């Protein structure tokens, strides 16, 4: 560059001497252009130019976890597509050479996976560059991410093996303690020192907390050990019937939870029994069958219990079905008497039923002493009282007199007879001769003669 009028060259101006040979002039111009572009030491992008590639070409990404993919070669910007955009979304245009993806948790997985294989959904990511290279693809398996393990396992237990069972599977049972272990798996890796919460969702059970104590809670928290394992002890009360149990495990830091279900076994129970096992009702007069009622109690098995009679003359009422308390009543005294009847008792756990035997008999007749009275005659004065002793019969007595001037009362086996103090004449005798006191037990009667004055002035 040359200076303007009346001005000399300034610092930084370039002065070209056109008298130089042409090759020198071209060399100077080339050096200026190179200097303007940053000089011969400028860096180039190693991911630009050459064949287009998408890396990794094959990979497994756990859902919910960020992963970085790289585009090399070709010329930016790049265009991207996903064969399953809802499972693994990708940006449509990338100006750089890296981009981040986060897979969704696939609800539908690839078909034909081997038993026990990691559940995955295969997605194809396709890339093209702005110069027309491509397409290039990468195959990504998006894996279902179980943040709190695939399953829980029940190991050591105090529960006996179910009767007749050949299975080695362990499950909590009534009256037993069972160890439950959980693999703390996050993004496919076992994670130690992670806090988890255990909650009973449904089922008659609880967690022993702290372990080694007799305290049972419906919820507690525990930290995974260095191997990524969390341990809990499940306790089921005795007498719990068979039912479904459900436990929810929550990763406290993320709030993500899984719910696990299993069968609670009823456990070993005592054989069903009824006490007493036999009832006999006896009549008292030798002609009618015995009637009455009595209580029996059921033990063993699994409450609540139920009872049913085989005879319509025997009624059964449950006073407390859970406690096994029942009352039976025999109401029919007609002959023939009940023989070999039973009350069938069952429980809710399918134990072998038991029976309570019920029988009735007429018994034997009680000999009755003949009714008699002593003395057989009595003399009464005006206003006096005399006593008569009564024996035999049924023991239930009553007495009447042949004249209202003589009264009689009964107390136990004694009859008291009293003559009125005043019954004056004239006229015929006020108390004719031949009066008596008649005593009966309802089935027979005796008579005691009375001698008394004709008149009592």
DAPE-V829321 format. One record per run of one state. SS is the DSSP state (H for helix, E for strand, C for the rest). FROM is the first residue (numbers start at 1). LEN is the number of residues. If there is no record, write none. Layout:
BEGIN
ss,from,len
SS,FROM,LEN
SS,FROM,LEN
END
This chain:
BEGIN
ss,from,len
C,1,21
H,22,15
C,37,16
E,53,3
C,56,2
E,58,5
C,63,3
E,66,7
C,73,5
E,78,5
C,83,10
E,93,2
C,95,3
E,98,5
C,103,17
E,120,10
C,130,4
E,134,10
C,144,8
E,152,6
C,158,15
E,173,1
C,174,3
E,177,7
C,184,1
E,185,2
C,187,2
E,189,2
C,191,4
E,195,8
C,203,3
E,206,3
C,209,7
E,216,2
C,218,1
E,219,5
C,224,5
E,229,7
C,236,7
E,243,9
C,252,5
E,257,9
C,266,7
E,273,3
C,276,2
E,278,5
C,283,9
E,292,8
C,300,5
E,305,5
C,310,4
E,314,7
C,321,4
E,325,6
C,331,10
E,341,7
C,348,6
E,354,8
C,362,10
E,372,3
C,375,2
E,377,4
C,381,4
E,385,7
C,392,6
E,398,4
C,402,4
E,406,6
C,412,2
E,414,6
C,420,3
E,423,1
C,424,11
E,435,6
C,441,4
E,445,8
C,453,3
E,456,1
C,457,1
END
